[in-house]
Amino acid sequence: MTREDIQGLVLTAVAGVNASRDADQQLPVTPDALVFGPGSPLDSLGLVGLLVDIEDALRDAGHEVSLSDSRAMSQSRSPFRSVPTLVAYIDELLASPA
Amino acid sequence: MSARRILVTGASRGIGAALVSRFLEAGDTVFGCGRSAADTTHERYTHFAVDVANEEAVRGMCNTIRTAAGGLDVLINNAGVARMNALALTPPEDARQVVDTNVLGVFNCTHQGIRLLRKSPCARIVNLTTVAVPLRLEGEAIYAASKAAVESLTRITAKEVGRMGITCNAVGPTPIRTDLIAKVPSAKLDALVAQQAIPSWATVDDVYNVVEFFLRPESRMITGQVVYLGGIS
């Protein structure tokens, strides 16, 4: 799976999350968008839903990946801060041995 | 009520096996797991020889359920072990086994279960606790402590999954004649029953009644609750 594939999958998931959010709580669906933390309207419980959606999409694509991470809720070190950090994190997980 | 897809942990015997039987009678599709094989055979029942403390095994089971049924509507975290002993005489290895099964088992199954439940229109998690928690029963320190942890997991999980449309509650039975308490002196159990507001031995049907209440679609606003049998509070 290329980084572009992962990015597409993440952005699709973000767009899916927006479908159930109010108009003033929409997440930007762009390659450099913030996902979680200061400046993002996504709270920790919203993040859980997004990450599970991404796990599902990865599984559907044939990749069993768990996005559970001890740094998940960290404001400064979370791999889920932005679309680029999330894409890099997933790419790293896919490259690491199972 | 339409058929539900239900996973019951600790389904090989005791309360778990009885709940499986009730759900099958109700027409549900039931998955069960236990460290041993189950006596239950039914066209709508699938048993997994899985230790809930084994995260990888739980993940594999949930993936199989996902493939077979597309998801779950109900998760019953029933699997539990008890080591009734004074704390000073409880081998540390026994304590670890209790925590592994009773606490990490609930964590593992809930962690994976959320992923299977969240697309259900009526998603429910029910955990099994015990009256040993509110009664602070001597001789059951590690067991009661593990179930106190289950109650905390219940309440906090309820907050975390409520927005996904999943409720999470717990039921705490009073003594029921199952293997779990087979080694507890009968005089101790009789004394325990005697201090209940309703001083009778409970049955699996009493547990099933509370579980079914939590599972009803009308119970969508009931979450984070712990219900004890027998008037214990």
Interface residues (C-beta under 8 A of the other chain):
Chain A: L45 G46 V48 G49 V52 E55 D56 E64 S66 S68
Chain B: R59 N63 H111 I114 R115 R118 E160 R163 M164
